[in-house]
Amino acid sequence: MAIRVNPKLIDDLEKYGAEDVQNCYHCGNCSAVCPHADDVFVFPRKPMRHLQMGLEKKLEQALEPWMCYYCGQCSEQCPRGAEPGETMMSLRRWLISRYDFTGLSRLFFRSTQAEIVAVLLVALLTGAGALLYGFRRGDIRVYSGAGAFLPSSFIHVLDLGIALVIFAVLAINVFRFWRSSLAGSGALSMPWWLYLKKLYLLPWHFFTQKRYAECDNNRLQSIYPPWLFHLGIVAGYVTMLVLVMVFLDSLQAGPDIQWSVHAFGYLAGIGLLAGSVYMLRLRLTKARVQYQRSHGSDWIFLVMLFLMALTGMVQHLLHRSGWLVAANITYVIHLMIVVPWLLRMPFTKWSHILYRPLAMFFAGVRKAALQHQAKTGMPVGQMRQAA
Amino acid sequence: MRIGVFLGKSLAEGGINLQAVANYAANLPMVEKVRLLGFRPQLEARALADEIGGDRLDRIVLAGESPGFFKPVFARAMMLAGADPGEIRLASFREHGAISDNDNERAKAIVACAVRGVPFSLVAVPKPTQVNPATLIIGGGIAGIQAALEIADGGKQVYLVERTGTIGGHMAMFDKTFPTLDCAACILTPKMVAVGDHEKIQLMTNAEVQAVSGTPGSYHVKVRRKARFVDIESCVSCNACTAICPISVWSEFDSRLVHRKAIYIPFPQAVPNSYLVDPENCTYILTKGEKCGACLKKCPKDCIHLDEQDQVVEFEVGNVILATGYDLFDARRIERYGYGKFPNVLTSLEFERITNASGPTGGKIVLKTKKLNKRTRVEEWVADPEAPPPKNVAIIHCVGSRDANYNPYCSRVCCMYSLKFAHLVHEKLPDANCYEFYIDMRAFGKGYEEFMERIKSEGTHIIRGRTAQVVESNGQLMVKGEDMIQDRLVELPADLVVLAVGIIPAPGTHELAQLLGVPRDEDGFFSELSYNGDPTYTERGCIFVAGMCQGPKDIPDTVAQASAVAAGVLRCISSGHGMDHLSSLALSEIEARAAQMEANPILVR
């Protein structure tokens, strides 16, 4: 098969954040120090090589960028300042834009302004829509129950509608991810039962993010703090998502709110707030090498996450304190953040909530396929090439 | 003859005052036209031809930082104007050393020479000055030794000042040289003896240069000769004093692998072949004569004088040669290689001593083992000839070199000495595995590539990929790295890890540079005057550099540079010219000489 080379690829990646790839002289220190590199997935050096050579196809197939959780050890030790960790991060952005068929992702990653404009536009439309609906159908002095400014039934329909759109886009993108990474692996055959056998990896990595915790193997701390806060954000987000999608009625209810919903809501809120504040602080203080070069999309992500959790919390507190007009206004603001946040999910950093565990799942399948093939007697060299 | 002078500008600001030069050029004889071209001018041959034709110019002088850039368009213009395009002369400020803001006079002189058609380099030769025929050489390594022998054999007096107790430097510690695998001592020691015996060389070991004053050609030098406490002339190196001395400290010459006594000889072939006392550890000296003194009683020749004082000697020299050599990068700075933590992670120089036939193990490659120091009751890791040999040896290249976090430069010798180590391991331990972790193999010299192929064919596992870590698991050192040729990660057991540490300037280079007014480059080595043209001269007249103190280089290059320096020094002495590049003659003088030479082209000086 002919290999297509894209000499512009390395320049293209600059807009995604990888600025120093050209410095790399391939000493392999990064791969050797990486806690996640193994014999099947040797990185970050190899993807950097592919990048320097412009092997677009190879990179599209790569799962390696998803194996990296950016602990920064490679960049710290890099003798050339080639920032392998940042390159992996940029490759993840690039891959997200590759999986996305709409092209919006590419636009947003390459231009932070475009993303901000899009977010503001959707926010304004949402705000206008919510106000229009509220003033025509309800009363701004009523928060819940009959005649509410924004009744839960209306929000529920809105939620479901957005979810439908997101899932449709995501389904296509995930298919494209699978096609380029696993199905595109050529000679390596992957029987269907391997997928079943490794399917457990998907929920396992989704809920534990265990590999992120392993980032710290060389620093010998008992718990890696970024992993803990990351877990807090994901757990909080998922909890909140379930509450909003399934239990919105009881969440928005008046004084007789269910204790369980109440407790879960607070826990999720705290997880989101603490996590986003911690991550923002890391990026602002640039404490470690992995937080020194934040891309525009990182800032938008964290700021929106923080504002979303904050307005949700404030709205709830206002409601409980009886300031219903203020609560309703905050609710509109909250919606103005939530709707663009949700809509941009398949196109931005946030989609890694899905791609990450999927990549772990795919990686497990690929490794299993290699083992399977080894049993069936394929030479190792050929096998590796096939991979 | 009608001459036009055009002044171009290649930098937007700074540098020479072109207007002043233009005003000066306008008053030169036969100059009809002077024009400033400005910064990055857009020149058009036809317009220039009109200009040349209009002023009926038949010679053009192009002046500026790099005027050759404008030459093609002026050549076309000359042809179009019907003039001889061969009559274009370049007055390059950069080429003739008018670079800084205060080189206006020099720039004027360069233009004057071009107008008169006289080579500037022929005219602007400084006047002969009195050059003292004696030479000071600082550093007694192979560079200093080679330069000293060349100059002394040429019949001129040499003062060789060496900081340690013996000459020989780092080369004396080596076992073999690459790529020929000659015995280093067999090359070096005859030269050392020749230096010691030479009537024209005054050897000052255990001495440091304290002050250098004066001007190029006549420097006044002050050297502090530290007390050796042993009379060189009468000491016969019988070893009686060392045998009785109760103090043992780590031996610097043996890379702190074994102990030496407080009265010692660095190595048996030391020159001068005499013992010396380490005053920081000698009990007699530390207690001001109250305790010990055992060696005094044992010495059969009465040549130990523990009350000796430091002396300061002063003398005059014409030239100074810097040959201060190098030091090793401190491998402790890269913690993940575990040097200083794991006893069997060695630097290259330590391994060099272990594998050296005259070293502490008699050339047996062994692991360092724990031994009880009977005097201090502390367990120490020492190189013991009876210790077991390593089964797996890993050699890690580029430790501290080519690394933006440490030294960005390549130390040049590490690849080759690492290959040499691999050969020695195979030769002495045929059953051992030897792994080389390298980034790029820099086998650049004559016979080096062939040497590398030879080592590869001997069965060394050459792994492309830098090691990230040396870790210990269950008492076994493990070396982690990426093998990028085989496309896999490797974690190999290694009993002995050798770090091919990089080269840094010798300690004291900074102080010496300040003392002599010689600039250093960004890596801390002495700066040569011009990398390609004058690699042995420094910015200061009559001060030369040789060997590693100018930048990392191997033994052949060091010896070659030392000989080149000797040629420069002898040239300086016999011509009577100091190599005083940057100070020039007065403008009027150059003008007068240029006019003289224009009138009589055959006359040279």
Interface residues (C-beta under 8 A of the other chain):
Chain A: Y25 H26 C27 G28 N29 C30 S31 A32 V33 A37 D38 D39 V42 R45 K46 Q77 C78 P79 R80 G81 N218 R384
Chain B: R336 C398 R402 D403 A404 N405 Y406 I439 D440 R464 G465 R466 T467 A468 Q469 K480 G481 E482 D483 M484 D487 R488 L489
